[in-house]
């Protein structure tokens, strides 16, 4: 019984160590995507350095130059970028 518990604990530890890098990769891709969306709207940003997920298709982005934007999808299915104070 003790062996099974030890093996199970090791399995969870190994699985968790593989999961952490995938979250970091998704975060970098999300930042790059948000940078592109903001630039396509013609708004100043440069590079998104932080993204907070507010909900489904709703993000709060902070740019390297200090600008903050909310990127979300409206009821018509269009992407909207709003400058935040």
PyMOL commands that set and color helices and strands:
alter all, ss='L'
color gray80, all
select helices_A, chain A and resi 2-40
alter helices_A, ss='H'
color red, helices_A
select strands_A, chain A and resi 48-55+58-63+68-73+79-84
alter strands_A, ss='S'
color yellow, strands_A
deselect
rebuild
show_as cartoon
